[in-house]
């Protein structure tokens, strides 16, 4: 992986930022950082330089994944600069904190646009390049919420379930063509995901959940993800709290899990 061109979306904070710094420490490849906030991307780029990567091997590429028409040009920019895209980490995303009965439909639309359609659109823009080369790795940051439904996250859970389904199906289509597909399944990670989550009216939730505050350190999370990607794992669970046991309970005792999640109201 040290010689690869790695493109990370949602790279301005959280898991995306931590992954960027971890990749930079290998210092042999090239790194593309994308998100909407250019100033924050520049800050992360400097962290990557401080971690040992040459600034010439870092491309700050501001991007809004919901603006589908701009994505083919972004792909061309990366290929023109570095010659290839070896690993795309679809990490852009939003969460939610509101009950269904209170949530405006515009919130559900935004969650689907960012968390699902944006990931699909960028993946489709990159996929022909990887298929032509018969080489490449597509990854997406899903969630335990892509396996388990919990209160106040109806839209987020729906989006992450959709992402899991899309990328699992895509893997079945392209793996024999030389393209790997990995789904990353984080539990509670100490990031600003709940602070930035959408409330019922679309405004920011604005505070950190207790579960998030007590979650896995984001740098430790990035190390686990990087090891999983390097090993070519198809699914990469990452977390250390009781939420990770829900992945097994859902398979072995779904009725028990339904009772547990109901008690979370």
C-alpha positions as CSV (number, residue, x, y, z in Angstrom):
1,X,0.0,0.0,0.0
2,X,3.0,2.3,0.5
3,X,3.3,2.9,-3.3
4,X,-0.4,3.4,-4.0
5,X,-2.5,6.5,-4.8
6,X,-5.1,6.7,-2.1
7,X,-8.1,9.0,-2.3
8,X,-10.1,9.7,0.9
9,X,-13.3,11.6,0.9
10,X,-14.6,13.1,4.2
11,X,-10.9,13.8,4.9
12,X,-11.4,17.1,6.7
13,X,-12.1,15.5,10.1
14,X,-12.8,12.3,12.1
15,X,-12.0,8.9,10.6
16,X,-11.0,10.4,7.2
17,X,-8.4,12.7,8.8
18,X,-7.0,10.0,10.9
19,X,-6.8,7.6,8.0
20,X,-5.0,10.3,5.9
21,X,-2.3,10.8,8.6
22,X,-1.9,7.0,8.9
23,X,-1.4,6.7,5.2
24,X,1.0,9.7,5.2
25,X,3.3,7.9,7.6
26,X,4.0,5.4,5.0
27,X,5.2,8.3,2.8
28,X,5.8,6.3,-0.4
29,X,2.5,6.8,-2.3
30,X,0.3,9.7,-3.1
31,X,-2.7,11.0,-1.2
32,X,-5.8,12.8,-2.4
33,X,-7.9,14.6,0.3
34,X,-11.4,15.6,-0.5
35,X,-14.3,17.2,1.5
36,X,-16.2,20.4,1.2
37,X,-14.1,22.5,3.6
38,X,-10.9,23.5,1.8
39,X,-9.4,25.2,4.8
40,X,-9.7,22.1,6.9
41,X,-8.3,20.0,4.1
42,X,-5.3,22.2,4.0
43,X,-4.9,21.7,7.7
44,X,-5.0,17.9,7.3
45,X,-2.6,18.1,4.4
46,X,-0.1,19.9,6.7
47,X,-0.5,17.1,9.3
48,X,0.3,14.6,6.6
49,X,3.5,16.6,5.6
50,X,4.4,16.7,9.3
51,X,3.9,12.9,9.3
52,X,6.5,12.4,6.6
53,X,4.8,12.7,3.2
54,X,6.1,15.1,0.6
55,X,3.7,18.0,-0.1
56,X,4.1,17.2,-3.8
57,X,2.5,13.9,-3.3
58,X,-0.6,15.4,-1.7
59,X,-3.5,16.8,-3.6
60,X,-6.1,18.8,-1.8
61,X,-9.3,18.4,-4.0
62,X,-12.4,20.1,-2.5
63,X,-15.5,18.1,-3.4
64,X,-19.2,17.8,-2.7
65,X,-20.2,14.3,-3.4
66,X,-23.8,15.3,-3.9
67,X,-22.8,17.4,-7.0
68,X,-22.6,14.3,-9.3
69,X,-21.8,16.3,-12.4
70,X,-18.5,17.4,-11.0
71,X,-17.2,13.9,-10.1
72,X,-15.9,12.7,-13.5
73,X,-13.7,15.8,-13.8
74,X,-12.4,15.2,-10.3
75,X,-11.5,11.7,-11.2
76,X,-9.7,13.0,-14.3
77,X,-7.8,15.5,-12.1
78,X,-6.5,12.7,-9.9
79,X,-5.5,10.5,-12.7
80,X,-3.8,13.3,-14.6
81,X,-1.8,14.2,-11.5
82,X,-0.8,10.8,-10.2
83,X,-1.5,8.4,-13.0
84,X,-3.9,6.0,-11.2
85,X,-6.3,5.6,-8.4
86,X,-5.4,2.5,-6.4
87,X,-7.7,2.9,-3.4
88,X,-10.8,5.0,-3.0
89,X,-12.1,5.4,0.6
90,X,-15.7,6.7,0.4
91,X,-15.8,8.2,3.8
92,X,-18.1,11.3,3.4
93,X,-21.2,11.1,5.5
94,X,-23.7,12.5,7.9
95,X,-25.5,11.1,10.9
96,X,-28.9,11.9,12.5
97,X,-30.4,12.4,15.9
98,X,-34.2,12.7,15.8
99,X,-37.4,10.6,16.1
100,X,-39.1,9.6,12.8
101,X,-42.3,11.3,13.9
102,X,-40.5,14.6,14.2
103,X,-38.1,14.4,11.2
104,X,-38.7,16.5,8.2
105,X,-38.5,14.7,4.8
106,X,-35.7,17.0,3.7
107,X,-33.5,15.5,6.4
108,X,-34.1,12.0,5.0
109,X,-33.3,13.3,1.5
110,X,-30.1,14.9,2.6
111,X,-28.9,11.7,4.4
112,X,-29.7,9.6,1.3
113,X,-28.0,12.1,-1.0
114,X,-24.8,12.3,1.1
115,X,-24.5,8.9,2.6
116,X,-25.7,6.8,-0.2
117,X,-26.0,8.5,-3.6
118,X,-22.8,10.4,-3.2
119,X,-20.8,7.3,-2.4
120,X,-22.4,5.5,-5.4
121,X,-21.8,8.4,-7.8
122,X,-18.1,8.7,-7.0
123,X,-17.6,5.0,-7.0
124,X,-19.2,4.8,-10.5
125,X,-17.0,7.6,-11.7
126,X,-13.8,5.7,-10.5
127,X,-14.9,2.2,-11.4
128,X,-14.2,2.2,-15.2
129,X,-10.6,3.3,-14.5
130,X,-10.1,0.3,-12.1
131,X,-11.9,-2.2,-14.4
132,X,-9.7,-1.1,-17.3
133,X,-6.6,-1.6,-15.3
134,X,-8.1,-4.8,-13.7
135,X,-6.7,-3.4,-10.4
136,X,-8.0,-1.3,-7.6
137,X,-9.7,-1.2,-4.2
138,X,-13.0,0.5,-3.4
139,X,-13.9,1.0,0.3
140,X,-16.8,2.6,2.1
141,X,-17.3,3.7,5.7
142,X,-20.6,2.1,6.6
143,X,-21.5,1.5,10.3
144,X,-22.8,-0.9,12.8
145,X,-26.0,1.1,12.0
146,X,-25.8,-0.6,8.6
147,X,-26.6,-3.9,10.3
148,X,-28.7,-2.8,13.3
149,X,-31.6,-0.4,13.6
150,X,-31.6,1.9,16.6
151,X,-33.8,4.8,17.8
152,X,-33.3,8.4,16.6
153,X,-31.3,7.2,13.5
154,X,-34.0,5.9,11.2
155,X,-32.6,7.8,8.2
156,X,-29.0,7.1,9.1
157,X,-29.7,3.4,9.6
158,X,-31.6,3.3,6.3
159,X,-28.7,5.0,4.5
160,X,-26.0,2.7,6.0
161,X,-28.0,-0.4,5.3
162,X,-28.3,0.8,1.7
163,X,-24.5,1.4,1.5
164,X,-23.8,-2.1,2.9
165,X,-26.1,-3.7,0.3
166,X,-24.8,-1.7,-2.6
167,X,-21.1,-2.4,-1.9
168,X,-21.7,-6.1,-1.1
169,X,-23.5,-6.5,-4.4
170,X,-20.8,-4.5,-6.2
171,X,-18.1,-6.8,-4.8
172,X,-19.9,-9.8,-6.3
173,X,-19.9,-8.1,-9.7
174,X,-16.3,-6.9,-9.8
175,X,-14.1,-9.0,-7.6
176,X,-13.3,-11.4,-10.5
177,X,-12.3,-8.4,-12.6
178,X,-9.5,-7.5,-10.2
179,X,-11.3,-4.9,-8.1
180,X,-11.5,-5.4,-4.4
181,X,-14.4,-4.0,-2.3
182,X,-14.3,-3.4,1.4
183,X,-17.0,-2.3,3.8
184,X,-15.8,-0.6,7.0
185,X,-18.1,-1.1,9.9
186,X,-17.3,1.2,12.8
187,X,-19.0,1.3,16.1
188,X,-18.7,4.2,18.5
189,X,-15.6,6.2,17.6
190,X,-14.6,9.4,19.2
191,X,-15.3,11.9,16.5
192,X,-17.7,14.9,16.0
193,X,-20.2,12.6,14.2
194,X,-23.0,13.3,16.7
195,X,-22.1,17.0,17.1
196,X,-22.6,17.4,13.3
197,X,-25.6,15.0,13.0
198,X,-28.8,16.3,11.6
199,X,-31.7,17.1,14.0
200,X,-35.3,16.8,13.0
201,X,-35.3,20.2,11.2
202,X,-31.9,19.7,9.5
203,X,-29.9,21.8,12.0
204,X,-26.8,20.4,13.6
205,X,-27.4,18.3,16.8
206,X,-24.6,20.2,18.4
207,X,-23.5,17.9,21.2
208,X,-21.5,14.7,21.7
209,X,-23.3,11.5,22.7
210,X,-22.1,9.7,25.8
211,X,-21.6,6.6,23.7
212,X,-19.4,8.5,21.2
213,X,-17.5,10.2,24.0
214,X,-16.7,6.8,25.4
215,X,-15.9,5.2,22.1
216,X,-12.7,4.0,20.5
217,X,-9.9,6.6,19.9
218,X,-10.0,7.7,16.2
219,X,-6.3,7.1,15.6
220,X,-6.7,3.5,16.9
221,X,-9.7,3.1,14.7
222,X,-7.7,4.3,11.7
223,X,-4.9,1.7,12.5
224,X,-7.5,-1.1,12.5
225,X,-9.0,0.0,9.2
226,X,-5.6,0.4,7.6
227,X,-4.6,-3.1,8.6
228,X,-7.9,-4.5,7.3
229,X,-7.5,-2.7,3.9
230,X,-3.9,-3.8,3.6
231,X,-5.0,-7.4,4.2
232,X,-7.8,-7.1,1.6
233,X,-10.5,-7.8,4.1
234,X,-14.0,-7.6,2.6
235,X,-15.6,-6.4,5.8
236,X,-13.7,-4.5,8.5
237,X,-15.5,-4.2,11.9
238,X,-13.8,-1.6,14.1
239,X,-14.8,-0.7,17.7
240,X,-14.4,-2.0,21.2
241,X,-17.7,-1.3,22.9
242,X,-20.8,-3.4,23.5
243,X,-22.2,-2.2,20.2
244,X,-19.9,-4.5,18.4
245,X,-21.6,-7.5,20.0
246,X,-24.8,-6.5,18.3
247,X,-23.3,-7.7,15.0
248,X,-23.3,-11.2,16.3
249,X,-26.5,-11.0,18.3
250,X,-28.3,-9.9,15.1
251,X,-27.2,-13.1,13.4
252,X,-27.7,-15.5,16.2
253,X,-30.6,-14.1,18.3
254,X,-32.4,-11.3,16.4
255,X,-35.4,-11.2,18.7
256,X,-33.0,-10.5,21.6
257,X,-31.5,-7.6,19.7
258,X,-34.9,-6.2,18.8
259,X,-35.7,-6.1,22.6
260,X,-32.4,-4.5,23.4
261,X,-32.8,-1.7,20.8
262,X,-36.4,-1.0,21.9
263,X,-35.1,-0.4,25.4
264,X,-32.8,2.4,24.1
265,X,-35.8,4.7,23.6
